[in-house]
Amino acid sequence: MESADAVVDVAAGADVCLISMDLPGGGIRAATAIVAEHPGTSVVMLTRVADDDELVEAVRVGAAGYIVTDIARTRFPEAIHAVLRGEVAIPRLLVGVLTERLRERLRRRHLALRDRPGVELTTREWEVLDFMCDGLSTREIAGRLLISEITVRRHISAVLKKLHVASRGDAVKLLESA
């Protein structure tokens, strides 16, 4: 069995590259390298057992397919042809997993911070923080978002806690320096 490094060399000029998740050296590692070094090559990950986290990781690194090896013999060529047409090939059973992960991700956004770890803020926390940066009061934010002032205060408290700052002003300064 080839190692992850050898697969990257083999992928040069290929339209599609099939990689086992169990590849010595790591299938994900090989996929990452191929996607980076050969952007015209579509990577399809092969696995013996469908795994939610594996699928998400494969998609994250740029794989165009994730196929369980017990797929029906007639479906395998169809899946590869779909990838060659620019479609994504994943088991229907896992489409829901990707959809839920995407929804979850859309509800949270990452704030990268200088000289400290970044934080995840919900969409509502981002909205409140944006209004804080615009200088709006708690009452004005509540009016814009059509929520109570108490709810705005809770969101502000959550933002301050996540950012590890003591005041709204400190949060705004931190965001401006990010």
C-alpha positions as CSV (number, residue, x, y, z in Angstrom):
1,M,0.0,0.0,0.0
2,E,1.3,3.4,-0.9
3,S,2.0,6.2,1.6
4,A,0.3,9.6,1.6
5,D,3.5,11.2,0.1
6,A,3.6,8.7,-2.8
7,V,0.0,9.4,-3.7
8,V,0.7,13.1,-4.1
9,D,3.3,12.3,-6.7
10,V,1.0,9.9,-8.5
11,A,-1.8,12.5,-8.7
12,A,0.0,14.8,-11.1
13,G,-2.1,15.3,-14.2
14,A,-4.9,13.0,-13.1
15,D,-8.6,14.1,-13.4
16,V,-9.6,12.2,-10.3
17,C,-7.6,10.6,-7.5
18,L,-9.1,7.9,-5.3
19,I,-7.6,7.8,-1.8
20,S,-8.3,5.4,1.0
21,M,-9.1,7.0,4.4
22,D,-6.9,4.2,5.8
23,L,-3.8,5.2,3.7
24,P,-0.6,4.9,5.7
25,G,0.4,8.4,6.6
26,G,-3.2,9.5,6.5
27,G,-5.8,9.7,3.7
28,I,-6.8,13.2,4.8
29,R,-3.1,14.3,4.7
30,A,-2.8,13.0,1.2
31,A,-6.0,14.7,0.1
32,T,-4.9,18.0,1.6
33,A,-1.6,17.8,-0.3
34,I,-3.3,16.8,-3.6
35,V,-5.9,19.5,-3.5
36,A,-3.2,22.1,-2.8
37,E,-0.6,20.9,-5.3
38,H,-3.0,19.7,-8.1
39,P,-6.1,21.9,-8.0
40,G,-7.3,20.4,-11.3
41,T,-7.5,16.9,-9.7
42,S,-10.7,15.9,-8.0
43,V,-10.1,13.9,-4.9
44,V,-12.5,11.1,-3.8
45,M,-12.1,9.5,-0.4
46,L,-12.8,5.8,-0.1
47,T,-13.8,4.4,3.3
48,R,-15.0,1.1,4.6
49,V,-17.5,2.6,7.0
50,A,-19.3,5.9,6.8
51,D,-18.2,8.3,9.6
52,D,-19.7,11.7,10.1
53,D,-16.5,13.4,11.3
54,E,-14.4,11.8,8.6
55,L,-16.8,13.1,6.0
56,V,-16.7,16.6,7.3
57,E,-12.9,16.5,7.5
58,A,-12.7,15.2,3.9
59,V,-15.0,18.0,2.7
60,R,-13.1,20.6,4.7
61,V,-9.8,19.7,3.0
62,G,-11.4,19.8,-0.4
63,A,-12.4,16.3,-1.3
64,A,-15.1,16.1,-4.0
65,G,-16.3,12.7,-2.9
66,Y,-16.6,10.4,0.0
67,I,-17.6,6.9,-1.0
68,V,-18.2,3.9,1.2
69,T,-16.6,0.9,-0.5
70,D,-19.7,-1.3,-0.2
71,I,-21.5,0.9,-2.7
72,A,-23.4,-1.0,-5.4
73,R,-21.1,-1.9,-8.4
74,T,-23.3,0.2,-10.8
75,R,-23.3,3.2,-8.5
76,F,-19.5,3.5,-8.2
77,P,-18.8,4.6,-11.8
78,E,-21.8,6.9,-11.6
79,A,-20.3,8.6,-8.6
80,I,-17.0,9.0,-10.3
81,H,-18.6,10.5,-13.4
82,A,-20.6,12.9,-11.2
83,V,-17.3,14.1,-9.6
84,L,-15.8,14.6,-13.1
85,R,-18.8,16.7,-14.0
86,G,-18.1,18.9,-11.0
87,E,-20.7,17.4,-8.6
88,V,-20.0,16.1,-5.1
89,A,-20.4,12.4,-4.4
90,I,-21.4,11.6,-0.9
91,P,-23.8,9.0,0.5
92,R,-27.4,10.3,0.8
93,L,-27.4,9.1,4.4
94,L,-24.6,11.7,5.2
95,V,-26.1,14.7,3.3
96,G,-28.1,15.5,6.5
97,V,-24.9,15.6,8.5
98,L,-23.3,18.1,6.2
99,T,-26.5,20.2,6.1
100,E,-26.7,20.3,9.9
101,R,-23.0,21.1,10.3
102,L,-23.4,24.0,7.8
103,R,-26.4,25.3,9.6
104,E,-24.5,25.1,12.9
105,R,-21.6,26.9,11.3
106,L,-23.8,29.6,9.9
107,R,-25.2,30.2,13.3
108,R,-21.7,30.9,14.7
109,R,-19.0,33.0,13.2
110,H,-15.3,32.9,14.2
111,L,-13.7,36.1,15.4
112,A,-9.9,35.9,15.0
113,L,-8.1,38.0,17.6
114,R,-4.6,39.3,17.6
115,D,-2.3,37.8,20.3
116,R,-5.0,35.5,21.7
117,P,-7.2,32.6,20.7
118,G,-10.2,33.5,18.5
119,V,-13.8,33.1,19.7
120,E,-17.1,31.8,18.2
121,L,-20.0,34.2,18.4
122,T,-23.6,33.4,17.5
123,T,-25.2,35.4,14.7
124,R,-27.2,37.4,17.3
125,E,-24.0,38.1,19.3
126,W,-22.4,39.4,16.1
127,E,-25.4,41.7,15.4
128,V,-25.2,43.1,19.0
129,L,-21.5,43.6,18.7
130,D,-21.8,45.4,15.4
131,F,-24.4,47.7,16.9
132,M,-22.1,48.3,19.9
133,C,-19.4,49.3,17.4
134,D,-21.8,51.7,15.8
135,G,-22.2,53.3,19.3
136,L,-25.9,52.3,19.8
137,S,-27.3,52.1,23.3
138,T,-28.9,49.0,24.7
139,R,-32.3,50.5,24.1
140,E,-31.4,51.4,20.5
141,I,-30.0,47.9,19.8
142,A,-33.2,46.3,21.3
143,G,-35.3,48.5,19.0
144,R,-33.3,47.6,15.9
145,L,-33.4,43.8,16.7
146,L,-37.0,43.8,18.0
147,I,-35.9,42.2,21.2
148,S,-36.1,43.3,24.8
149,E,-33.4,45.3,26.5
150,I,-32.9,42.5,29.0
151,T,-32.1,40.1,26.1
152,V,-29.7,42.7,24.6
153,R,-27.9,42.9,28.0
154,R,-27.7,39.1,28.1
155,H,-26.1,39.1,24.6
156,I,-23.7,41.9,25.6
157,S,-22.7,39.9,28.7
158,A,-22.1,36.8,26.6
159,V,-19.9,38.8,24.1
160,L,-17.9,40.4,26.9
161,K,-17.4,37.0,28.6
162,K,-16.3,35.3,25.3
163,L,-13.9,38.2,24.5
164,H,-12.6,38.3,28.1
165,V,-13.1,42.0,28.4
166,A,-14.8,44.0,31.2
167,S,-16.8,46.6,29.2
168,R,-18.5,47.5,26.0
169,G,-15.7,50.0,25.2
170,D,-13.1,47.3,25.7
171,A,-15.0,45.0,23.3
172,V,-15.2,47.6,20.7
173,K,-11.4,48.4,21.0
174,L,-10.6,44.7,20.8
175,L,-12.7,44.3,17.7
176,E,-11.1,47.3,16.0
177,S,-7.6,45.9,16.7
178,A,-8.5,42.4,15.4
